[in-house]
């Protein structure tokens, strides 16, 4: 699933946080982070995890905190 501004950086992918973008921020498209183990977050506002989860097609923002997205390690580059 492609995300705006996605950039692979060693063990993670950074991309535009949809929550920050909706507020007129994240012009560099790097506030959202998807880690190799499937966790994800917004480095500016943790409350934006729900918006990131929706953009990634995950049912709950808790999925990014407690249980990793399946197959992320092999598909990390597919969102960029």
C-alpha positions in Angstrom: 0.0 0.0 0.0 1.7 3.2 -1.1 1.9 6.2 1.2 2.7 9.8 0.3 6.4 10.6 0.9 7.3 7.0 1.9 11.0 6.6 2.3 12.8 3.5 3.5 15.4 4.2 6.2 17.3 1.2 7.5 14.7 -0.6 9.8 11.7 1.7 9.2 9.7 3.6 6.6 8.8 7.2 7.2 5.8 8.8 5.4 3.3 11.6 5.6 1.1 11.4 8.7 -2.5 11.7 7.6 -3.4 13.3 11.0 -0.7 15.9 10.8 -1.5 16.6 7.1 -5.2 17.1 8.0 -4.0 19.8 10.5 -1.8 21.5 7.8 1.5 20.0 9.1 4.1 17.4 8.0 5.1 19.2 4.8 8.3 17.1 4.7 6.2 13.9 4.8 8.1 12.2 7.6 6.0 12.3 10.8 4.6 8.8 10.4 6.9 5.8 11.0 6.3 2.1 10.2 8.9 -0.1 11.9 10.1 -3.3 10.5 8.3 -5.3 13.2 5.0 -3.8 12.2 4.6 -1.1 14.9 3.7 2.4 13.7 3.4 5.8 15.2 3.4 9.6 14.6 6.6 11.1 16.0 4.8 14.4 16.7 1.3 13.4 18.0 0.6 9.8 19.3 -3.1 10.4 18.9 -2.6 10.3 15.1 -2.0 6.5 15.3 -5.7 6.0 14.4 -5.3 8.0 11.2 -2.2 6.1 10.3 -3.9 2.8 11.0 -6.7 3.7 8.6 -4.2 4.8 5.9 -2.4 1.5 6.3 -5.6 -0.5 6.3 -5.3 -1.7 9.9 -8.6 -2.1 11.9 -7.2 -0.6 15.1 -4.4 1.8 16.1 -3.7 -0.7 18.9 -2.4 -3.1 16.2 0.6 -0.8 15.7 1.3 -0.9 19.4 0.6 -4.4 20.6 0.6 -6.8 17.6 2.7 -6.3 14.5 1.3 -6.1 11.0 1.7 -9.5 9.4 4.3 -9.7 6.6 5.7 -6.2 7.1 9.3 -7.2 7.1 9.1 -8.7 3.6 6.8 -6.0 2.3 8.4 -2.9 3.9 9.3 -1.4 0.5 5.8 -1.9 -0.9 4.5 1.2 0.7 7.2 3.4 -0.7 
